[in-house]
Amino acid sequence: MGTEDYTFPEGAEELHRRHHTVEAPKPQPFLKSLQYSLKETLFPDDPFRQFKNQNASRKVVLGLKYFLPIFEWAPRYNFKFFKSDLIAGITIASLAIPQGISYAKLANLPPILGLYSSFVPPLVYAVLGSSKDLAVGTVAVASLLTGAMLSKEVDAEKDPKLYLHLAFTATFFAGVLEASLGIFRLGFIVDFLSHATIVGFMGGAATVVSLQQLKGIFGLKHFTDATDVISVMRSVFSQTHQWRWESGVLGCGFLFFLLSTRFFSTKKPKFFWVAAMAPLTSVILGSLLVYFTHAERHGVQVIGNLKKGLNPLSGSDLIFTSPYMATAVKTGLITGIIALAEGIAVGRSFAMFKNYNIDGNKEMIAFGMMNIVGSFTSCYLTTGPFSRSAVNYNAGCKTAVSNIVMAIAVMITLLFLTPLFYYTPLVVLSAIIISAMLGLIDYQAAIHLWKVDKFDFLVCMSAYVGVVFGSVEIGLIVAVAISIARLLLFVSRPKTAVKGNIPNSMIYRNTEQYPSSRTVPGILILEIDAPIYFANASYLRERIIRWIDEEEDRVKQSGESSLQYIILDMSAVGNIDTSGISMMEEIKKVIDRRALKLVLANPKGEVVKKLTRSNFIGDHLGKEWMFLTVGEAVEACSFMLHTFKNEPASTKEPWNNV
């Protein structure tokens, strides 16, 4: 029966006029559509917006400010800012010098490299970085990771020159990776290291690093290269006859001093400088104690000679040949990702405190360039460590000039003061590392994860256990694997739910979340909370059919009106692929065989476009069975139910073919 011969029920035309038509977006040329997709994927912040409607000279100035952030803040710099940055720079230098020496030993590198790495990279970051608070330097976790991975191929004691060259090469590849991610705006790759993964990984690495410092605390000369807790503890307790009580007493004393100052500064934030100065104070006191008591003659190991002078060039030392290049690449990629994730997380945290934004892609380029330049100037991997950045923030830094001040202080140390570190006991460096690492074991964050999301807690503990009982690489791989598995689970098993009407309203919500909501007799409203792709199409088909089966069983048992309409709320379905379209066609056939009617509510533009092009709407569904809201769809279906009480839904004429 055609619509021209059909007499519409009373009220149908008025109802039709109140409803809105679902429109498909206008077709766009392929190149324009591709350009839009690339822009949304790679440039969500639209960095080119500021260049619109500007003359050539202004574009050059804006370009310099964009790629070299120093030109953004330098014109506004004043003496008041400089006083704050000077104090902050000197304060973080007092922390950077002992930490740099300590972390270089952690990476099995000469201590002087820790100072080199606190000189050149901060200068590069001051020009390219966008954070006002980040203090650049080496970090314990990346140092441990570098040492653990390179030591598997080369013994740092037997062939120190090759080991050193591999460290420079790994730093170069880490920089290339970081800069490439920023240039090509692929920073989302770093997001695979979730917050839970980082908390567990950092906590595990801090535990391992702390335990490894027992070598220095007890004055042991031979120690395992393994990083797992069992190997470390076996190495410690199998050499009890070689423990040096002098070293142990000195180490425990300085560790108590460092922890006490940190506790005091935590309770009295105004005295943050007490904890910041404690490592350098420990180095000075330890050196004086060894010098006057000649403790080096009684088993207390000291740093020894540190070479005076600025960073020597190391570009010719990079290794790009087999068989060691693969090791350098692997080490650089893994340590680069870890350092990048830590640096960006720290930068964003302090930017949030001061209510300004940092550009993640600029930060990646800055980290990459400072590591590339560092690899040519005898530096190893650097990033933005939390402890140093926190001191910089608390010291009242205003701009990245604090990094320049720190670099100048380190330069003066390299030129004139390195001989003063000859008597610095290694046990003090071990105490400094343990004190810093205890702050990275964030048990409160783990407790918070347990309260909020048990799966995130599982990811966190998997990373922790993997690092502590396996290795740093194993812990990282396990945590990332579980995170990706969870992501795939979210994609392949999207949430679906039955929606009901909130009493005295036109609002429809999940009946589990809102128990007071009521289902509509004869109508089943289902919501799909994800795009429909090949990964979840089969699951959604089975789950929708199951919802229909359960609803029909419930209706039979309760004696309510028989099920007539299936409304799919497509509000959260942002896209659909060909597998999803095939699934929709199968669902339509199943529903037709049961003498039911499929209705779509609020399908998005991309979904409507693809369903139209595939002829699903024209050949299977019918445009008249798409509605702008769930409320309009329910109103139309209820009208049909009351008008045609004794006819199956599949035989009813479209109510709105007016």
Beta strands, then each sheet from edge to edge (+ up, - down):
strand 1: 496-501
strand 2: 508-510
strand 3: 523-528
strand 4: 565-569
strand 5: 597-601
strand 6: 626-627
sheet 1: 2+ 1- 3+ 4+ 5+ 6+
end
